[in-house]
């Protein structure tokens, strides 16, 4: 039986209750015959529902959880959608609520609704360019789009299948009124949390993301309150209130395309050939802001991710230390700054692969320290970045506000 035939029967099951109502409405003068007709219609409807459930399971199995995860990664940026999305923190506190509007060709508009301190922050991606408007600071940041290309998505999905045990089942409850599949990914590495992806059964659009706590419980970190998939979408525009300052970030260059990269950075970029836990360097770039040049690397095992900033800094003490979601290694005057929601010990093991010698642990610098102080603002954590509404899908967040002087005054 083909997938089209299965889906046709599944659709029939949806309309079976309507057929049932028409049948029981046909009056028969014989009460016994009327009851028999009603019972027969009810039995047919029950069989159709059971068949529909079997069909959904068959479609699941014919696709496979790895293929379903790949489709979800692709559909995250290739369907018309209007949604209200929440990012949740400890005790299910709402960290951020935003409205998402997206066109099938990838154009995306997001606006923060909560919290009040971020209300009105607007992000617009036209495929080639991205703009982020911060109303409180009256500033618009402009840089290249952070949308992943098809090749990167396929590579991440393949890597996830290697590093995780994947399984799929129908979700127990609807999400935002939509029936969903639940793909569970259990890492083969101890300490990397399991993940659950709730995927719309009809469009394969991601609706919910949850992390395992290691004790069998799941913590929802991204959820969809409301969602619609309209046939047509309007043009996306936003107008800053008043006169906004515009800040342009130079187009990032892949490290492999940069000539004389040592002259630009002041050192040869450090690109380890082998990383632990099944991680790989997905992308390596040269970026520039008003403080100078730095290398930026994206590491991933397919689902979990980390970013490493590399820059010259002779004032930092040699050694490795962690604070919050950051782990920092300095060796031979080069500082490597990792940002990730992975556990500190995992970050330390990953970052140690960048070192020529076994790094020794040192205490984090004081925030008021002249050497290595954090200054005004640390690099943002992936889950907090406006461009990473769904961390499972967008691990290429643009370099919004990293400043070398934060670590190297």
TORBADO-679291 format. One line per 10 residues: number of its first residue (from 0); their letters; for each residue x, y, z of C-alpha. Coordinates in pm, whole numbers. Last residue first. Layout:
N
NUM	A	X,Y,Z  ...
This chain:
409
408	XXXXXXXXXX	4083,4548,2789  4102,4179,2690  3796,3992,2805  3517,4236,2732  3767,4418,2507  3721,4144,2247  3360,4252,2214  3082,4015,2122  2756,4197,2055  2565,4056,1763
398	XXXXXXXXXX	2788,3786,1620  2518,3607,1425  2359,3285,1553  2442,2977,1348  2286,2709,1571  1937,2757,1436  1735,2437,1445  1757,2285,1790  1810,2633,1936  1469,2744,1833
388	XXXXXXXXXX	1432,3116,1891  1802,3153,1815  1823,3493,1645  1715,3683,1955  2004,3529,2148  1918,3400,2492  1931,3026,2418  2272,3067,2255  2425,3250,2556  2521,3607,2469
378	XXXXXXXXXX	2887,3715,2464  2954,3901,2788  2861,4265,2835  3021,4575,2978  3362,4462,3099  3420,4094,3156  3749,4144,3334  4044,3949,3202  4329,4156,3333  4212,4473,3507
368	XXXXXXXXXX	4003,4259,3742  3664,4408,3833  3472,4103,3712  3711,3884,3906  3894,3633,3692  3775,3271,3692  3995,3037,3896  4265,2839,3711  4258,2484,3578  4558,2349,3393
358	XXXXXXXXXX	4558,2284,3019  4722,1968,2880  4943,2105,2605  4872,2194,2241  4520,2303,2335  4214,2303,2107  4102,1956,2227  4091,2107,2577  3790,2309,2460  3577,1998,2415
348	XXXXXXXXXX	3683,1845,2748  3622,2173,2932  3281,2216,2770  3187,1864,2878  3301,1934,3233  3104,2262,3239  2776,2098,3131  2655,2194,2783  2454,2517,2743  2729,2658,2522
338	XXXXXXXXXX	2967,2954,2481  3337,2878,2438  3607,3149,2450  3947,3060,2306  4221,3306,2403  4552,3313,2217  4862,3443,2397  5042,3108,2399  4744,2933,2557  4422,3075,2700
328	XXXXXXXXXX	4111,2864,2756  3769,3000,2852  3450,2814,2940  3115,2996,2931  2760,2900,3028  2801,3024,3386  3170,3060,3463  3444,2825,3356  3825,2823,3367  4122,2707,3161
318	XXXXXXXXXX	4488,2808,3184  4721,3084,3073  4650,3424,3224  4491,3679,2991  4681,3999,2907  4831,3867,2581  4495,3845,2405  4473,3739,2040  4133,3604,1941  3936,3280,1907
308	XXXXXXXXXX	3559,3264,1965  3416,2913,2010  3050,2828,1969  2877,2521,2108  2602,2291,1987  2388,1992,2084  2182,1846,1798  2412,1716,1522  2717,1670,1743  2791,2037,1691
298	XXXXXXXXXX	3073,2292,1695  3046,2636,1537  3373,2827,1510  3440,3201,1518  3778,3351,1438  3846,3706,1551  3931,4036,1394  3937,4382,1552  3759,4585,1818  3527,4767,1576
288	XXXXXXXXXX	3389,4438,1451  3534,4163,1233  3457,3801,1165  3659,3517,1017  3455,3201,991  3457,2830,1073  3153,2605,1018  3040,2261,1124  3338,2180,1340  3259,1828,1457
278	XXXXXXXXXX	3138,1674,1780  3121,1294,1826  3185,1314,2201  3547,1430,2161  3689,1652,1884  3950,1550,1627  4114,1767,1362  4144,2064,1596  4111,2400,1419  4322,2670,1587
268	XXXXXXXXXX	4345,2981,1372  4706,3079,1297  4792,3391,1492  4778,3771,1460  4421,3747,1333  4443,3929,999  4810,3853,934  4750,3487,1017  4459,3480,771  4698,3550,485
258	XXXXXXXXXX	4429,3469,228  4079,3404,360  3869,3145,175  3937,2856,415  3843,3076,710  3494,3130,575  3429,3503,552  3170,3690,756  3011,3994,596  3091,4306,794
248	XXXXXXXXXX	2854,4394,1073  2667,4716,1012  2535,4932,1296  2247,5171,1227  2142,5435,1480  1765,5473,1500  1567,5788,1439  1214,5772,1576  1035,5442,1627  1194,5192,1391
238	XXXXXXXXXX	972,5088,1098  912,4722,1030  815,4548,711  730,4194,606  525,4141,291  202,3950,341  170,3569,362  -50,3335,159  -170,2979,220  -176,3024,595
228	XXXXXXXXXX	-15,2770,831  -140,2866,1176  13,2830,1522  -72,2910,1883  106,2847,2214  417,2680,2068  677,2564,2317  1051,2591,2371  1240,2483,2687  1014,2201,2804
218	XXXXXXXXXX	1188,2009,3082  1148,1633,3066  1166,1384,3352  1335,1045,3337  1604,1121,3594  1869,1249,3350  1704,1591,3322  1580,1540,2966  1545,1843,2741  1227,1949,2561
208	XXXXXXXXXX	1146,2116,2226  797,2190,2098  619,2271,1770  864,2184,1492  701,2193,1142  659,1848,988  362,1991,791  87,1738,866  211,1554,1173  350,1865,1341
198	XXXXXXXXXX	678,1776,1511  751,1751,1883  1126,1721,1932  1255,1553,2247  1614,1571,2364  1840,1363,2585  2103,1549,2784  2475,1512,2712  2627,1381,3035  2700,1028,2917
188	XXXXXXXXXX	2760,1012,2543  2537,792,2324  2283,1073,2331  1914,989,2347  1701,1155,2080  1323,1131,2115  1108,1223,1815  750,1302,1920  492,1320,1643  224,1584,1660
178	XXXXXXXXXX	-148,1648,1626  -214,2023,1626  -441,2224,1858  -150,2430,1993  19,2100,2079  -203,1792,2082  -159,1525,2347  1,1181,2370  251,1249,2091  270,978,1824
168	XXXXXXXXXX	595,788,1838  951,821,1710  1287,683,1812  1642,807,1774  1957,680,1946  2200,967,1915  2553,1028,1788  2538,882,1436  2178,990,1359  2263,1339,1486
158	XXXXXXXXXX	2558,1357,1247  2333,1273,952  2084,1540,1060  2365,1792,1099  2503,1715,755  2159,1749,593  2103,2084,762  2447,2210,657  2382,2111,294  2042,2278,284
148	XXXXXXXXXX	2175,2616,395  2131,2747,745  1955,3077,797  2170,3332,984  2129,3602,720  2414,3851,681  2445,4149,911  2254,4463,1010  2202,4588,1364  1942,4859,1420
138	XXXXXXXXXX	1978,5091,1720  1739,5302,1925  1883,5155,2249  1540,5090,2400  1399,4996,2058  1655,4726,1974  1603,4644,1605  1765,4336,1451  1820,4315,1076  1929,4014,871
128	XXXXXXXXXX	2039,4015,509  2047,3755,232  1735,3559,321  1518,3859,410  1554,3814,787  1381,4059,1020  1421,4064,1397  1233,4299,1626  1281,4386,1992  945,4541,2079
118	XXXXXXXXXX	927,4410,2433  1270,4320,2566  1245,4471,2918  871,4394,2920  939,4025,2896  758,3941,2671  619,4026,2326  941,3993,2124  897,4038,1748  1001,3795,1480
108	XXXXXXXXXX	985,3829,1100  1120,3561,865  1183,3528,493  1258,3160,422  1087,3090,88  787,2945,270  726,3274,442  757,3326,815  581,3515,1093  688,3456,1452
98	XXXXXXXXXX	545,3631,1756  757,3616,2066  746,3513,2429  1066,3512,2630  1192,3376,2958  854,3239,3062  898,3063,3396  843,2688,3370  1002,2633,3713  1338,2725,3557
88	XXXXXXXXXX	1328,2867,3207  1077,2860,2920  1095,2998,2568  753,3080,2429  632,3086,2069  326,3251,1917  297,3137,1557  231,3243,1198  364,2999,939  424,2970,566
78	XXXXXXXXXX	664,2677,526  1034,2651,437  1239,2759,740  1148,2503,1005  1049,2269,723  1411,2168,662  1490,2088,1024  1156,1906,1051  1228,1705,739  1566,1603,882
68	XXXXXXXXXX	1406,1495,1211  1150,1287,1022  1427,1126,815  1613,1029,1134  1291,909,1301  1200,673,1014  986,762,713  821,423,654  788,378,1028  606,705,1076
58	XXXXXXXXXX	378,637,778  297,295,928  221,454,1268  -7,709,1103  -179,425,914  -236,224,1231  -403,525,1394  -619,582,1085  -720,215,1088  -835,250,1449
48	XXXXXXXXXX	-1032,561,1358  -1187,387,1056  -1281,84,1267  -1449,311,1523  -1640,494,1246  -1755,166,1094  -1870,40,1434  -2065,360,1493  -2229,334,1152  -2329,-27,1219
38	XXXXXXXXXX	-2474,68,1556  -2682,347,1401  -2811,124,1122  -2898,-145,1376  -3079,107,1595  -3282,227,1295  -3363,-135,1200  -3496,-202,1548  -3700,115,1548  -3865,28,1217
28	XXXXXXXXXX	-4001,347,1070  -3652,429,937  -3526,786,955  -3198,870,792  -3029,1102,1046  -2826,815,1186  -2655,784,850  -2577,1154,807  -2421,1177,1154  -2202,875,1083
18	XXXXXXXXXX	-2076,1025,759  -1967,1326,960  -1792,1096,1212  -1612,924,920  -1462,1250,791  -1134,1211,980  -1119,840,904  -1145,915,533  -839,1136,567  -645,842,711
8	XXXXXXXXX	-765,627,422  -630,885,177  -302,909,375  -252,535,345  -327,545,-27  -74,826,-73  185,630,131  146,334,-103  0,0,0
